[in-house]
Amino acid sequence: MASAATAPPPPANLPRIVAASLIGTTIEWYDFFLYGSAAALVFNKLFFPDSDPLVGTLLSFLTYAVGFAARPLGALVFGHYGDRLGRKKLLVLSLLLMGGATFAIGLLPTHATVGAAAPVLLTALRLVQGFALGGEWGGAVLLVSEHGDARRRGFWAAWPQTGAPAGQLLATGVLSLLTAVLSDDAFGTWGWRIPFLLSGVLVIVGLWIRLSVDESPVFKEALERAESRRTGEAEKLPIVSVLRHHWRDVLVAMGARMAENISYYVITAFILVYATTSAGVSKQTALNAVLIGSAVHFAVIPAWGALSDRVGRRPVYLLGAAGVGLWMFPFFSLVDTGSFGYLVLAVTVGLVLHGAMYAPQAAFFAEMFATRMRYSGASIGAQFASVAAGAPAPLIATALLSDYGSSTPIALYVIAAAVLTLIAVGVARETRHRDLAQVEAGDGDQAAVSPAAEARSV
């Protein structure tokens, strides 16, 4: 029987905790994706005006990729303090950093005003965004995962994951509205700043909700146990314990992220370049297709999460990885038609299949690690992979398009990532029935799982 400290909260409490995580992740992803969309649409002209259009886009995506480079550092710093001080404090800090950087981008002078200093300032603020997002994801999904029980953890933990399509939906929707009501000249001159400045309002709302929730009871209980058995010797750093006892889980998490991360940025960010340059589709049409696909993506993620509670994390994840790999050639064939309907179909099916990986990912990663190193372990596994996966994905895809003038190498690139993910998840253990309070430090911080929980998980 669960103790009072580990029992799930009353039904009225858990939805509020889910809402706090969801609103925060939505704002964080809105800020992050807004940059990606702007990089594809206007930053090449505003910050790299002396370059060839496609080269300018490459340079613009390079600053986009820089944000990913800062995410592992954010994972290390936020993971360390999140495992020492708690999830809630770090989530508030990540929201402030991300919102502040995004608001500042809306105030930046362009190359026409300050010359080479403009892309330097843009890159610096992108680094702050990446650092904040590197710490956000782990804390948000853990706050929900550690409040609920194992029976519906996949469903509830999937809700913070919907912050990604919600943020994409919000960012793309705002940009789509502005490009529809403003002329190209007005949007390029001042209209692009509006979505970035709106982030300030969103952050205030997010902070108000996020400050109202309690710390994870599983973390508080683990902290009390650690304090009671401390004998005066220094406690190991969470990162040291993770790399010592959970290095296989970190590698599994990194491999699991490859297809998920790469496919997502090809489908939602690179598509804005490919559809407008190779398929002859207007910016408005491409944005609208991503908008519709993101709405469906938001709706299916909780459903995939619920399915992972019934059949396991691995089967759902493997289905998504295989599906994304198989969809890539049809995806580009549909986009090449230039038809809006086919473009929507291509993006929507791709994002539905992506959701089969993204939905169970939160619970899957949380269940791999012991409580006092869970923030570090989940964040490191997720964010270190993003440097090799999501960071260069639009850049690599754009370079392949520039070199070969064909979508075939890009499709093969995503398929290779899908194979890596299939291997990583295929060798992982099923975690569906694990009690997070039992996935705890044993001898020398070795993660231990209760025999009953372990028996149910295989």
FISEPA-43861 format. One record per residue (C-alpha): chain; y, z, x. Coordinates in pm, 1 decimal. Layout:
BEGIN
[pt A [Y Z X]]
...
END
This chain:
BEGIN
[pt A [0.0 0.0 0.0]]
[pt A [346.4 -89.5 133.5]]
[pt A [570.5 193.8 233.3]]
[pt A [914.1 240.8 82.1]]
[pt A [1062.6 97.9 395.0]]
[pt A [862.5 -221.2 378.8]]
[pt A [829.0 -272.2 3.7]]
[pt A [1001.2 -577.9 -138.8]]
[pt A [1343.0 -504.1 -289.3]]
[pt A [1400.8 -501.2 -664.3]]
[pt A [1406.9 -851.0 -818.6]]
[pt A [1782.0 -824.7 -875.6]]
[pt A [1842.4 -766.6 -504.4]]
[pt A [1647.0 -1048.7 -345.0]]
[pt A [1836.2 -1333.6 -517.9]]
[pt A [2163.8 -1182.5 -391.2]]
[pt A [2026.3 -1175.7 -36.7]]
[pt A [1907.3 -1534.4 -73.7]]
[pt A [2251.1 -1634.9 -203.9]]
[pt A [2422.9 -1468.0 92.1]]
[pt A [2200.9 -1656.1 338.1]]
[pt A [2234.4 -1982.9 148.4]]
[pt A [2613.9 -1978.3 121.6]]
[pt A [2644.3 -1899.4 490.2]]
[pt A [2404.1 -2169.7 605.4]]
[pt A [2566.2 -2420.5 370.3]]
[pt A [2906.1 -2358.2 527.6]]
[pt A [2764.8 -2368.3 880.4]]
[pt A [2584.6 -2696.7 814.5]]
[pt A [2885.2 -2839.8 630.4]]
[pt A [3088.7 -2781.8 944.2]]
[pt A [2820.8 -2922.6 1172.6]]
[pt A [2739.9 -3231.5 965.0]]
[pt A [3102.4 -3304.4 893.9]]
[pt A [3146.1 -3361.0 1265.1]]
[pt A [2844.3 -3594.8 1273.6]]
[pt A [2973.6 -3807.3 986.9]]
[pt A [3323.4 -3818.8 1134.5]]
[pt A [3175.0 -3915.3 1472.5]]
[pt A [3005.9 -4213.4 1308.3]]
[pt A [3309.7 -4318.4 1104.1]]
[pt A [3641.8 -4241.2 1277.1]]
[pt A [3617.0 -4038.4 1599.8]]
[pt A [3539.4 -4349.2 1805.2]]
[pt A [3882.6 -4489.5 1714.6]]
[pt A [4078.1 -4162.5 1725.1]]
[pt A [3945.5 -4013.9 2048.2]]
[pt A [3797.6 -4314.8 2237.3]]
[pt A [4027.3 -4603.9 2136.7]]
[pt A [4004.6 -4795.6 2466.2]]
[pt A [3630.6 -4860.4 2435.6]]
[pt A [3429.8 -5138.7 2276.6]]
[pt A [3354.3 -5032.8 1913.9]]
[pt A [2982.2 -4969.5 1975.7]]
[pt A [3054.3 -4802.3 2311.3]]
[pt A [3317.3 -4588.0 2138.9]]
[pt A [3055.0 -4487.0 1884.8]]
[pt A [2817.6 -4396.7 2168.3]]
[pt A [3086.5 -4178.6 2329.4]]
[pt A [3160.8 -4022.4 1992.0]]
[pt A [2791.1 -3940.2 1943.7]]
[pt A [2786.8 -3799.5 2297.0]]
[pt A [3038.5 -3533.1 2195.8]]
[pt A [2821.9 -3484.8 1885.7]]
[pt A [2519.9 -3420.7 2111.4]]
[pt A [2715.6 -3167.6 2317.7]]
[pt A [2705.6 -2932.6 2019.9]]
[pt A [2327.7 -2930.7 2041.5]]
[pt A [2342.4 -2842.3 2410.8]]
[pt A [2518.7 -2517.6 2321.1]]
[pt A [2264.6 -2422.1 2055.4]]
[pt A [2003.6 -2278.4 2298.4]]
[pt A [2271.3 -2054.4 2448.5]]
[pt A [2362.3 -1939.9 2098.6]]
[pt A [1993.6 -1878.0 2028.6]]
[pt A [1960.8 -1661.4 2341.4]]
[pt A [2275.6 -1456.9 2283.7]]
[pt A [2245.6 -1414.5 1907.5]]
[pt A [1870.6 -1365.2 1928.8]]
[pt A [1909.3 -1088.8 2187.4]]
[pt A [2172.4 -896.5 1994.3]]
[pt A [2014.9 -976.4 1658.0]]
[pt A [1692.5 -811.5 1775.9]]
[pt A [1887.4 -515.2 1915.2]]
[pt A [2164.5 -461.9 1657.1]]
[pt A [2035.7 -629.5 1342.1]]
[pt A [2056.9 -962.5 1160.5]]
[pt A [2362.9 -902.6 941.5]]
[pt A [2625.5 -835.2 1211.4]]
[pt A [2536.1 -1147.9 1402.7]]
[pt A [2539.4 -1364.0 1090.9]]
[pt A [2896.9 -1258.4 1018.2]]
[pt A [2999.9 -1344.2 1373.6]]
[pt A [2832.9 -1687.1 1363.6]]
[pt A [3015.3 -1775.0 1042.7]]
[pt A [3353.0 -1678.3 1190.3]]
[pt A [3293.7 -1880.4 1508.3]]
[pt A [3176.5 -2191.5 1326.7]]
[pt A [3450.8 -2183.9 1064.9]]
[pt A [3722.8 -2120.6 1321.1]]
[pt A [3611.0 -2410.1 1542.1]]
[pt A [3586.8 -2651.1 1248.6]]
[pt A [3930.8 -2555.1 1118.2]]
[pt A [4073.2 -2609.5 1467.7]]
[pt A [3922.9 -2960.9 1483.8]]
[pt A [4128.5 -3043.3 1175.3]]
[pt A [4442.8 -2954.9 1372.3]]
[pt A [4354.8 -3146.7 1690.7]]
[pt A [4591.8 -3405.9 1833.1]]
[pt A [4430.1 -3745.6 1887.5]]
[pt A [4414.1 -3969.9 2194.6]]
[pt A [4730.0 -4147.4 2081.2]]
[pt A [4920.5 -3816.8 2106.7]]
[pt A [4783.9 -3633.8 2411.6]]
[pt A [4564.8 -3892.7 2583.6]]
[pt A [4251.4 -3779.0 2766.1]]
[pt A [4306.3 -3414.9 2665.7]]
[pt A [4208.4 -3501.8 2307.0]]
[pt A [3836.4 -3571.9 2369.9]]
[pt A [3822.9 -3270.1 2604.9]]
[pt A [3953.5 -3038.2 2332.2]]
[pt A [3721.0 -3199.4 2079.4]]
[pt A [3422.2 -3140.8 2307.8]]
[pt A [3517.9 -2776.1 2366.2]]
[pt A [3533.1 -2705.6 1993.5]]
[pt A [3204.1 -2886.6 1943.4]]
[pt A [3049.8 -2649.9 2199.3]]
[pt A [3169.5 -2351.5 1994.2]]
[pt A [3016.2 -2507.7 1681.4]]
[pt A [2682.4 -2553.5 1855.0]]
[pt A [2685.3 -2200.6 1995.3]]
[pt A [2746.7 -2055.5 1648.3]]
[pt A [2482.4 -2268.8 1478.2]]
[pt A [2229.1 -2176.7 1746.2]]
[pt A [2256.6 -1815.8 1631.9]]
[pt A [2295.4 -1878.3 1258.1]]
[pt A [1963.0 -2031.3 1164.0]]
[pt A [1732.0 -1759.0 1293.7]]
[pt A [1929.0 -1474.8 1138.7]]
[pt A [1967.9 -1642.3 799.5]]
[pt A [1600.1 -1722.7 748.5]]
[pt A [1487.0 -1385.1 885.7]]
[pt A [1716.6 -1189.2 655.5]]
[pt A [1539.6 -1347.9 358.5]]
[pt A [1189.1 -1353.2 509.4]]
[pt A [1201.7 -984.9 601.0]]
[pt A [1323.7 -874.6 257.8]]
[pt A [1046.7 -1042.8 59.9]]
[pt A [667.4 -1016.2 51.6]]
[pt A [406.0 -1257.6 180.4]]
[pt A [305.2 -1398.5 -158.8]]
[pt A [627.4 -1595.2 -216.0]]
[pt A [782.1 -1587.3 129.3]]
[pt A [760.3 -1964.5 169.6]]
[pt A [957.2 -2019.0 -151.5]]
[pt A [1229.6 -1761.5 -87.6]]
[pt A [1268.3 -1844.4 283.9]]
[pt A [1304.5 -2212.2 193.7]]
[pt A [1632.7 -2142.3 13.4]]
[pt A [1836.9 -2085.1 332.3]]
[pt A [1685.7 -2415.7 447.2]]
[pt A [1853.7 -2585.8 152.3]]
[pt A [2180.4 -2499.1 325.5]]
[pt A [2125.2 -2807.9 543.2]]
[pt A [2115.7 -3063.7 259.9]]
[pt A [2377.3 -2861.8 69.4]]
[pt A [2606.5 -2875.7 371.2]]
[pt A [2525.8 -3245.0 416.8]]
[pt A [2592.8 -3301.4 47.1]]
[pt A [2924.1 -3119.1 64.3]]
[pt A [3037.8 -3288.0 386.5]]
[pt A [2930.3 -3636.1 277.6]]
[pt A [3070.7 -3582.1 -71.7]]
[pt A [3413.1 -3482.4 55.9]]
[pt A [3420.4 -3775.5 300.2]]
[pt A [3297.5 -4015.0 33.0]]
[pt A [3568.4 -3900.2 -207.5]]
[pt A [3839.1 -3935.0 54.4]]
[pt A [3728.0 -4282.8 165.6]]
[pt A [3722.5 -4386.5 -201.5]]
[pt A [4075.7 -4268.1 -285.2]]
[pt A [4246.8 -4332.7 48.7]]
[pt A [4305.4 -4655.9 232.5]]
[pt A [4132.2 -4701.2 568.6]]
[pt A [4468.2 -4654.4 739.5]]
[pt A [4550.3 -4332.0 554.2]]
[pt A [4201.4 -4189.7 611.4]]
[pt A [4215.4 -4273.0 983.6]]
[pt A [4567.5 -4132.0 1020.5]]
[pt A [4546.2 -3799.2 836.4]]
[pt A [4280.4 -3803.0 563.0]]
[pt A [3992.9 -3721.2 801.6]]
[pt A [4155.9 -3382.0 873.5]]
[pt A [4124.8 -3253.3 515.1]]
[pt A [3748.9 -3177.0 518.9]]
[pt A [3784.1 -2984.4 845.2]]
[pt A [4073.3 -2775.8 715.6]]
[pt A [3879.6 -2696.7 396.4]]
[pt A [3634.7 -2504.6 613.5]]
[pt A [3883.8 -2216.6 633.3]]
[pt A [3858.9 -2159.4 258.2]]
[pt A [3479.9 -2183.7 262.5]]
[pt A [3451.4 -1926.2 541.3]]
[pt A [3649.4 -1669.2 342.3]]
[pt A [3410.1 -1712.2 48.5]]
[pt A [3107.0 -1695.7 277.4]]
[pt A [3222.0 -1377.2 449.1]]
[pt A [3287.8 -1204.3 118.2]]
[pt A [2930.3 -1271.9 5.0]]
[pt A [2758.4 -1214.4 339.7]]
[pt A [2924.0 -874.9 399.4]]
[pt A [2783.0 -748.9 68.3]]
[pt A [2413.1 -757.1 167.9]]
[pt A [2201.0 -493.5 341.1]]
[pt A [2024.4 -515.0 673.1]]
[pt A [1657.7 -619.5 671.9]]
[pt A [1433.8 -317.6 588.5]]
[pt A [1159.1 -452.0 817.3]]
[pt A [1404.2 -458.8 1109.1]]
[pt A [1535.9 -108.4 1034.3]]
[pt A [1184.8 32.4 1026.2]]
[pt A [1092.1 -142.7 1351.8]]
[pt A [1408.7 -9.5 1516.1]]
[pt A [1326.2 344.8 1405.9]]
[pt A [974.1 314.3 1547.8]]
[pt A [1109.5 180.4 1876.1]]
[pt A [1356.5 468.4 1900.4]]
[pt A [1090.5 730.0 1823.8]]
[pt A [850.6 611.7 2093.8]]
[pt A [1109.9 545.2 2361.3]]
[pt A [1033.9 760.1 2666.8]]
[pt A [1343.7 704.9 2873.7]]
[pt A [1238.6 382.0 3040.7]]
[pt A [1446.0 76.9 2965.9]]
[pt A [1333.4 -132.9 2672.4]]
[pt A [1234.6 -486.3 2765.4]]
[pt A [1480.0 -759.4 2675.2]]
[pt A [1361.2 -945.2 2362.8]]
[pt A [1362.3 -1276.4 2552.8]]
[pt A [1133.2 -1128.7 2820.1]]
[pt A [886.1 -1007.5 2557.2]]
[pt A [898.7 -1341.6 2377.8]]
[pt A [822.1 -1543.1 2690.1]]
[pt A [551.8 -1299.1 2796.3]]
[pt A [361.9 -1260.9 2470.4]]
[pt A [473.7 -1545.4 2243.5]]
[pt A [512.8 -1842.6 2478.7]]
[pt A [245.7 -2040.3 2291.2]]
[pt A [428.0 -1979.3 1964.4]]
[pt A [754.6 -2094.4 2121.8]]
[pt A [587.2 -2419.1 2232.8]]
[pt A [438.0 -2470.1 1886.1]]
[pt A [778.6 -2417.5 1726.1]]
[pt A [940.9 -2663.5 1967.3]]
[pt A [675.0 -2925.3 1901.2]]
[pt A [701.0 -2871.0 1527.6]]
[pt A [1073.9 -2938.8 1545.2]]
[pt A [1047.3 -3279.7 1714.0]]
[pt A [970.1 -3500.7 1412.9]]
[pt A [1169.0 -3281.3 1175.5]]
[pt A [1485.8 -3285.1 1386.0]]
[pt A [1477.9 -3644.2 1509.6]]
[pt A [1395.1 -3798.5 1171.7]]
[pt A [1668.9 -3603.3 997.0]]
[pt A [1949.5 -3721.5 1223.5]]
[pt A [1824.7 -4079.6 1222.1]]
[pt A [1811.5 -4079.0 841.1]]
[pt A [2146.2 -3906.6 779.3]]
[pt A [2371.6 -3967.9 1082.9]]
[pt A [2252.5 -4284.0 1258.9]]
[pt A [2206.9 -4460.7 926.5]]
[pt A [2586.2 -4462.5 885.9]]
[pt A [2609.4 -4673.6 1201.7]]
[pt A [2306.3 -4894.6 1138.1]]
[pt A [2383.8 -4972.3 775.1]]
[pt A [2746.3 -5064.6 846.2]]
[pt A [2690.2 -5265.7 1166.3]]
[pt A [2348.3 -5431.1 1118.1]]
[pt A [2296.2 -5442.7 742.5]]
[pt A [2654.4 -5528.9 647.0]]
[pt A [2688.9 -5230.0 415.8]]
[pt A [3029.3 -5067.9 361.3]]
[pt A [3103.5 -4712.7 476.7]]
[pt A [3139.4 -4603.9 115.1]]
[pt A [2798.6 -4745.2 19.1]]
[pt A [2622.9 -4581.0 314.8]]
[pt A [2787.2 -4245.0 243.3]]
[pt A [2690.4 -4264.1 -123.6]]
[pt A [2326.8 -4331.9 -32.5]]
[pt A [2317.3 -4026.4 194.6]]
[pt A [2489.8 -3827.6 -80.3]]
[pt A [2219.6 -3910.2 -336.5]]
[pt A [1938.8 -3854.1 -88.2]]
[pt A [2080.4 -3515.4 10.1]]
[pt A [2091.7 -3405.3 -354.6]]
[pt A [1721.2 -3484.8 -395.8]]
[pt A [1648.6 -3321.1 -59.5]]
[pt A [1814.4 -3000.2 -180.7]]
[pt A [1598.6 -2999.3 -495.3]]
[pt A [1261.6 -3057.3 -328.2]]
[pt A [1285.3 -2804.7 -43.1]]
[pt A [1212.8 -2495.2 -260.5]]
[pt A [922.7 -2685.4 -420.3]]
[pt A [771.5 -2763.7 -80.1]]
[pt A [822.4 -2398.9 16.6]]
[pt A [639.3 -2282.3 -295.6]]
[pt A [355.2 -2522.7 -220.7]]
[pt A [323.2 -2372.1 128.1]]
[pt A [265.2 -2034.5 -39.5]]
[pt A [-33.4 -2182.6 -222.4]]
[pt A [-197.7 -2408.5 36.3]]
[pt A [-52.4 -2284.5 366.5]]
[pt A [234.3 -2370.2 599.7]]
[pt A [35.3 -2609.4 818.9]]
[pt A [-94.3 -2853.0 552.4]]
[pt A [252.7 -2904.1 405.1]]
[pt A [411.0 -2942.2 749.2]]
[pt A [144.6 -3191.8 862.0]]
[pt A [194.1 -3395.8 544.2]]
[pt A [567.0 -3421.9 616.3]]
[pt A [521.6 -3522.7 980.9]]
[pt A [265.5 -3792.0 898.3]]
[pt A [473.5 -3916.6 607.0]]
[pt A [793.3 -3951.8 809.3]]
[pt A [610.0 -4144.5 1080.5]]
[pt A [454.4 -4384.5 830.0]]
[pt A [785.2 -4432.5 645.2]]
[pt A [997.2 -4552.0 938.9]]
[pt A [916.3 -4924.6 925.9]]
[pt A [957.3 -4944.7 546.3]]
[pt A [1274.8 -4735.9 585.5]]
[pt A [1450.7 -4990.1 806.6]]
[pt A [1314.6 -5284.7 608.8]]
[pt A [1472.4 -5145.6 293.6]]
[pt A [1805.3 -5078.6 468.1]]
[pt A [1807.8 -5433.8 609.2]]
[pt A [1817.3 -5577.4 256.7]]
[pt A [2173.4 -5451.3 217.6]]
[pt A [2092.1 -5348.3 -138.6]]
[pt A [2237.3 -5015.8 -248.6]]
[pt A [1928.9 -4934.3 -455.1]]
[pt A [1693.8 -4998.4 -164.4]]
[pt A [1921.1 -4804.4 69.4]]
[pt A [1908.9 -4503.6 -163.9]]
[pt A [1529.2 -4536.6 -187.2]]
[pt A [1495.4 -4550.3 191.6]]
[pt A [1708.4 -4240.9 252.6]]
[pt A [1569.8 -4040.1 -40.1]]
[pt A [1200.5 -4091.0 41.2]]
[pt A [1272.1 -4015.0 407.0]]
[pt A [1446.2 -3689.9 318.1]]
[pt A [1174.9 -3585.3 69.7]]
[pt A [915.0 -3624.7 346.0]]
[pt A [1143.3 -3443.1 589.1]]
[pt A [1163.2 -3156.8 338.6]]
[pt A [787.1 -3107.1 364.9]]
[pt A [845.5 -3005.4 726.8]]
[pt A [1175.1 -2826.8 685.2]]
[pt A [1081.0 -2611.3 383.8]]
[pt A [785.9 -2416.0 532.3]]
[pt A [949.0 -2401.4 874.2]]
[pt A [1148.6 -2084.0 801.8]]
[pt A [850.4 -1873.3 693.7]]
[pt A [619.1 -2038.2 948.5]]
[pt A [841.7 -1952.4 1246.0]]
[pt A [924.7 -1602.9 1118.0]]
[pt A [556.0 -1520.0 1079.7]]
[pt A [479.2 -1612.3 1440.2]]
[pt A [678.4 -1333.7 1606.8]]
[pt A [692.5 -952.8 1618.4]]
[pt A [991.3 -794.3 1443.6]]
[pt A [1174.9 -668.4 1752.5]]
[pt A [1160.4 -1013.0 1911.8]]
[pt A [1153.9 -1228.9 1596.7]]
[pt A [1520.8 -1334.4 1602.3]]
[pt A [1489.3 -1435.2 1968.1]]
[pt A [1152.7 -1607.2 1929.3]]
[pt A [1232.9 -1808.0 1617.4]]
[pt A [1578.5 -1905.7 1746.2]]
[pt A [1456.6 -2005.9 2092.3]]
[pt A [1171.5 -2215.0 1955.5]]
[pt A [1396.4 -2388.6 1704.6]]
[pt A [1711.7 -2438.6 1910.6]]
[pt A [1567.3 -2531.2 2248.8]]
[pt A [1381.0 -2812.2 2074.8]]
[pt A [1705.8 -2937.9 1923.9]]
[pt A [1834.5 -3028.8 2272.2]]
[pt A [1551.2 -3278.0 2318.4]]
[pt A [1523.5 -3376.8 1952.7]]
[pt A [1830.0 -3376.2 1727.1]]
[pt A [2092.5 -3380.2 2002.5]]
[pt A [2016.4 -3721.2 2150.2]]
[pt A [1862.9 -3876.4 1836.7]]
[pt A [2172.8 -4065.9 1709.6]]
[pt A [2268.0 -4144.4 2071.7]]
[pt A [1922.7 -4282.9 2158.2]]
[pt A [1901.3 -4474.1 1831.3]]
[pt A [2245.3 -4630.2 1886.9]]
[pt A [2157.2 -4721.7 2246.8]]
[pt A [1828.4 -4880.6 2135.6]]
[pt A [2013.5 -5080.8 1873.4]]
[pt A [2268.7 -5190.6 2132.2]]
[pt A [2001.7 -5294.2 2385.4]]
[pt A [1746.6 -5458.8 2155.3]]
[pt A [1944.6 -5549.1 1844.6]]
[pt A [1644.6 -5443.0 1636.0]]
[pt A [1525.6 -5142.2 1440.7]]
[pt A [1170.0 -5165.2 1576.7]]
[pt A [1226.8 -4950.9 1889.3]]
[pt A [1404.8 -4690.2 1674.2]]
[pt A [1111.6 -4671.6 1432.0]]
[pt A [869.2 -4633.3 1724.6]]
[pt A [1089.0 -4354.5 1863.2]]
[pt A [1057.4 -4155.2 1539.4]]
[pt A [683.6 -4228.5 1517.1]]
[pt A [632.4 -4088.4 1869.5]]
[pt A [811.0 -3769.6 1763.3]]
[pt A [586.0 -3747.4 1456.4]]
[pt A [275.7 -3764.9 1677.0]]
[pt A [405.7 -3477.0 1891.5]]
[pt A [465.0 -3266.5 1580.6]]
[pt A [121.2 -3344.3 1440.5]]
[pt A [-35.4 -3220.9 1763.9]]
[pt A [175.8 -2903.6 1782.4]]
[pt A [120.9 -2797.8 1421.4]]
[pt A [-240.4 -2908.4 1434.2]]
[pt A [-325.0 -2656.2 1707.5]]
[pt A [-122.4 -2372.8 1549.7]]
[pt A [-277.5 -2090.1 1348.1]]
[pt A [-207.2 -2055.2 978.5]]
[pt A [36.9 -1768.6 912.8]]
[pt A [70.2 -1772.4 532.5]]
[pt A [-75.2 -1426.4 460.9]]
[pt A [80.0 -1232.9 745.7]]
[pt A [260.8 -909.0 668.6]]
[pt A [581.0 -917.8 876.6]]
[pt A [576.1 -538.9 906.5]]
[pt A [230.1 -565.2 1065.3]]
[pt A [321.8 -843.1 1310.0]]
[pt A [451.7 -579.0 1544.0]]
[pt A [442.3 -463.4 1901.5]]
[pt A [121.6 -304.0 2020.8]]
[pt A [26.6 -224.7 2377.6]]
[pt A [305.2 -330.8 2606.5]]
[pt A [485.7 -512.9 2327.1]]
[pt A [185.4 -736.2 2272.8]]
[pt A [217.7 -872.8 1920.0]]
[pt A [-55.1 -736.2 1698.8]]
[pt A [-158.9 -839.1 1352.7]]
[pt A [-358.0 -612.7 1124.1]]
[pt A [-724.3 -724.0 1099.7]]
[pt A [-698.6 -772.6 723.2]]
[pt A [-386.5 -984.4 751.4]]
[pt A [-534.9 -1189.4 1032.4]]
[pt A [-853.9 -1245.5 837.0]]
[pt A [-655.2 -1372.1 538.4]]
[pt A [-450.2 -1606.6 755.2]]
[pt A [-741.4 -1816.7 881.7]]
END
